[in-house]
């Protein structure tokens, strides 16, 4: 069973869904369980500890727990079996721990725990593979978004409208702000300059890349600055889908209703990856975040362009396939380099995937479901150094130090 696509589109503050949004929610749940005044010790494990400072995990946990936080213990070398992003809460009474709760931030702001916690709005989807859903579309003569509406109900559209407003607000804020992003890199925001160049670009090819880049950078930079964004499917990859949706709306003259149907289509694709693969950079590398975001945006764009369900599936498959093996190697543990640029490039690639799929009849050799399975296997085979620990790849080159 799969949960609502609204679980994939979470509204929250950046810079990281797994390192800030998830731990904040976990802290709030622990406080709800154990009210009072006893101090709380928090231990961060694995990737959550390795890049927690750069991702502002400590600041987020401190803000959530307030004066009850006694200390944060960092254990980057300890990887718990269920998921690399783990944290443990302990009440401290007479100097001794009690009421221990271990919880896992499994990606996109979602949580899981050994006591059965699975944060979701309910299991709605009995069909959990793209192949089965495509068969439903064929049997009923309906598009992918209609399958989503059939199970989610008409109330879905108001929720998606709210999320689209948050996405567009992030773009609008991001294209005007100047200055450096917070953190030791002192990385300068570039969305505003991209926007100016996009307006003045005389070459159509340059203008396309400049506009897509503008919107992707705007959202990603807002995320890096701790602004409000929508996970799509994560904070680190939140700029891809809004960029493609905004660009397609402007160039194709799409209505808001069409945008929302594109969001439903993209959400279904992301949900399938989350269910059968992973959207967690700590578990499978950046292929699970940027690759999934590209697949979601490619599927939406293919629908905007008049693609059939088979062509949409092909576009989404290419979004996964051509990001296989992509590492998660954030410089200084910040969601900035190479994360922000990757959003811009993935937005461009998403349109490429959609256009390529539309040139075909939708038939291709590797199905989407198999590509997702390979992505999960590839991520698990990947060295831990390349899975959001900042201990490999670009994070370790001399200029990064």
C-alpha positions, -999 to +999 in steps of 0.1 A: +000+000+000+011+036-007+002+067+013-013+099+000+009+119-024+004+148+001+030+130+023+055+135-005+047+172-008+054+185+027+055+222+035+083+232+058+116+251+063+149+242+047+176+233+043+170+195+047+139+174+050+157+145+065+181+165+087+158+194+099+121+187+091+122+151+102+142+157+135+119+186+144+088+165+140+104+137+160+113+161+188+077+174+189+063+138+190+087+130+219+076+161+238+040+151+233+047+117+248+066+130+278+055+164+290+070+179+321+104+193+330+128+164+328+158+171+306+162+153+272+194+140+257+195+135+219+219+112+201+224+116+164+237+085+144+253+079+110+247+104+083+225+125+105+255+131+127+281+133+099+264+163+082+241+174+110+260+206+117+260+217+081+224+208+077+215+226+110+201+195+127+214+207+161+198+241+157+165+225+146+165+201+176+174+228+200+146+251+187+121+222+190+131+211+225+140+244+240+153+244+276+146+207+280+175+198+257+204+188+279+229+178+253+234+165+218+256+134+213+272+129+179+278+094+167+287+095+130+305+062+130+275+043+144+251+031+117+218+017+130+205-012+109+172+003+098+183+035+083+215+057+083+195+087+095+187+078+131+183+098+163+176+087+199+157+106+226+162+099+263+147+114+294+174+120+320+162+113+355+187+114+384+215+114+359+203+082+343+185+077+309+149+065+308+121+063+283+144+058+253+129+063+219+148+057+186+134+072+155+145+073+118+143+102+094+137+082+063+136+110+037+113+138+026+106+147+062+089+113+069+096+093+101+097+057+111+104+040+144+108+005+158+076+010+179+056+010+147+054+047+139+050+054+102+041+090+096+016+091+068-020+101+061-032+065+054-026+038+029-046+047-001-031+030-031-034-008-035-015-006-068+021+000-060+039-004-093+039+017-124+031-013-145-001-021-126-012+016-127-006+018-164-028-012-168-055+005-148-052+036-171-055+013-201-085-006-188-103+026-178-092+049-206-080+074-180-048+095-175-025+090-145-038+120-126-073+106-127-061+075-109-048+098-082-080+117-079-100+084-078-082+074-046-075+107-030-109+124-036-118+159-047-103+174-016-069+167-031-070+197-054-073+223-027-043+208-009-023+208-041-033+244-048-019+254-014+014+236-022+016+253-056+012+287-040+041+279-016+062+268-045+055+299-065+061+321-035+095+305-031+103+313-067+091+349-064+112+355-032+143+338-046+145+357-078+149+391-061+171+383-031+209+390-032+238+382-010+255+352+004+238+321+017+243+312+054+272+289+063+309+288+059+310+286+021+297+322+017+281+311-015+265+340-034+229+337-046+226+336-084+189+334-091+185+372-096+214+374-121+200+344-139+167+360-141+181+392-156+200+373-182+169+352-190+149+384-197+176+397-220+186+365-237+182+368-275+190+332-281+160+308-276+182+280-264+200+302-239+167+317-227+153+282-220+182+272-198+183+306-181+146+306-172+147+270-159+179+277-140+164+309-126+134+292-111+154+261-098+181+283-082+155+306-067+138+277-048+170+259-039+186+290-026+155+298-005+158+263+009+195+267+017+186+299+035+160+281+056+130+295+038+096+279+033+095+253+005+077+221-005+095+188-005+095+175-040+104+149-030+130+164-005+143+198+005+176+192-013+158+185-046+129+210-040+138+233-069+134+209-099+096+204-101+086+240-093+110+252-120+096+229-147+060+236-137+065+274-138+084+273-171+057+251-187+029+273-174+045+304-189+055+288-223+025+266-229-001+289-213-013+263-188-041+269-164-038+263-127-060+232-131-035+218-155-006+225-132-024+207-104-030+177-126+007+178-134+015+179-096-007+149-091+010+130-119+044+139-105+034+130-070+023+095-081+057+090-097+076+102-066+054+080-044+063+050-064+100+057-060+096+063-023+076+030-019+098+007-041+131+025-039+142+054-017+143+092-018+169+094+010+203+107+001+217+090+032+204+056+020+210+057-018+229+089-026+216+119-046+201+097-073+173+091-048+167+128-044+176+146-076+169+115-098+134+112-083+128+149-087+138+148-123+116+118-129+086+136-113+092+168-134+097+148-166+065+130-161+046+162-154+061+179-185+053+149-207+017+152-196+017+190-203+030+182-238+001+158-245+019+126-237+002+093-232+006+073-199+032+052-216+051+082-228+049+098-193+062+065-178+091+066-203+100+102-194+100+093-157+121+062-163+147+083-181+148+107-152+158+078-129+180+060-154+202+089-163+209+098-127+219+063-116+250+063-094+248+100-085+265+105-052+255+127-023+286+146-013+277+180+001+307+203+006+310+212+043+278+193+049+258+222+035+229+218+011+246+242-013+275+226-034+267+207-055+231+205-045+218+238-058+233+235-093+220+199-095+185+213-092+190+235-122+205+208-143+179+183-133+152+207-144+167+210-178+172+173-181+135+167-171+124+187-201+148+168-223+134+135-210+098+147-217+106+158-252+125+126-260+096+105-248+072+125-269+093+118-300+087+080-293+056+060-291+063+053-255+077+018-260+111+012-245+132-017-231+137-008-194+104-002-175+102+025-148+097-001-121+130-019-130+149+014-131+137+022-095+148-012-083+182-008-099+185+027-082+178+012-048+204-016-054+230+009-067+225+030-036+230+002-012+261-009-031+275+026-029+302+033-002+288+051+028+313+079+020+290+089-009+257+089+010+253+122+027+283+119+050+305+145+034+334+120+035+338+114-001+335+129-036+334+167-040+332+171-002+368+160+001+386+178-027+412+204-016+391+234-026+362+221-005+384+220+026 
